[in-house]
Amino acid sequence: MAPAPGQAMGRWLLLGLSGGAGGGADGGFVACRPLAGGGEFAVLTTRRLLCVAAPAARRWAPALRWAVALEDLLGVRRRAAPPHRPPALLVRPG
């Protein structure tokens, strides 16, 4: 069975960020969702939540916009909303 489009995009973005090394520094891939406005994706790994900008053409490398370690998240909760909405994130104050 072929991976879902979001999985394929997320794995490709992680591979591009790691320079082809497999993305081990960010942990294993969990999920990928497109962000509003297009061109950026939220990529969840076992260690981090990343915001990654995908290039318009796949010949350029993706760019990391920001990342947060999962242990730095104070809590993650899902509001009573449609399942396609991402969870609301509360980040521990720095």
C-alpha positions in Angstrom: 0.0 0.0 0.0 1.4 3.5 -1.0 1.8 6.1 1.8 -0.8 8.9 2.1 0.1 12.1 0.3 0.7 13.9 3.7 3.0 11.1 4.7 5.0 11.3 1.5 5.3 15.1 1.7 6.3 15.0 5.4 9.0 12.4 4.8 10.3 14.3 1.8 10.5 17.5 3.8 12.4 15.8 6.6 14.8 14.2 4.2 15.4 17.6 2.5 16.0 19.3 5.9 18.5 16.6 6.9 20.4 16.9 3.7 19.5 13.3 2.8 20.7 11.9 6.1 17.2 10.5 7.0 16.0 13.1 9.5 17.2 11.2 12.6 18.0 14.3 14.6 14.3 15.2 14.7 13.1 11.7 15.5 10.8 9.5 13.5 8.1 10.8 11.3 4.6 10.9 12.8 2.4 13.2 10.7 2.3 16.1 8.2 -0.4 18.7 7.6 -0.5 21.6 5.2 -0.9 25.0 6.8 -3.3 27.7 5.7 -1.9 30.0 3.0 -0.1 27.1 1.2 3.5 26.3 0.8 4.1 25.6 4.5 3.6 22.4 6.4 3.4 21.3 10.1 5.6 18.2 10.4 5.3 16.2 13.6 8.1 13.8 14.6 8.6 11.8 17.8 10.8 14.6 19.1 9.7 17.9 17.5 6.9 19.9 15.8 8.4 21.7 12.8 7.0 24.3 10.4 8.6 23.7 7.1 8.3 25.8 3.9 8.2 23.6 0.8 9.9 25.0 -2.4 7.7 25.7 -5.4 9.8 23.3 -7.4 11.2 20.1 -5.8 14.7 20.8 -7.1 15.4 23.2 -4.1 15.7 22.2 -0.5 12.8 22.9 2.0 13.4 25.6 4.6 12.8 25.2 8.3 10.7 28.2 9.6 10.6 27.1 13.3 10.7 24.0 15.5 9.7 23.2 19.0 10.7 20.2 21.1 7.8 18.2 22.3 9.0 18.2 25.9 8.7 22.1 25.7 5.0 21.9 25.0 2.9 22.5 28.1 -0.1 20.7 26.7 -1.8 19.7 23.5 -5.6 19.5 23.4 -8.1 19.0 20.7 -11.1 21.3 20.7 -14.6 20.1 19.7 -14.0 20.8 16.0 -13.9 19.0 12.7 -11.2 16.4 12.5 -9.3 18.3 9.8 -8.4 21.1 12.2 -5.0 20.8 13.9 -4.8 20.6 17.7 -4.4 23.8 19.7 -0.9 24.1 21.1 0.0 25.7 24.4 3.8 26.5 24.7 5.5 26.8 28.0 6.6 30.5 28.5 10.3 31.0 27.9 
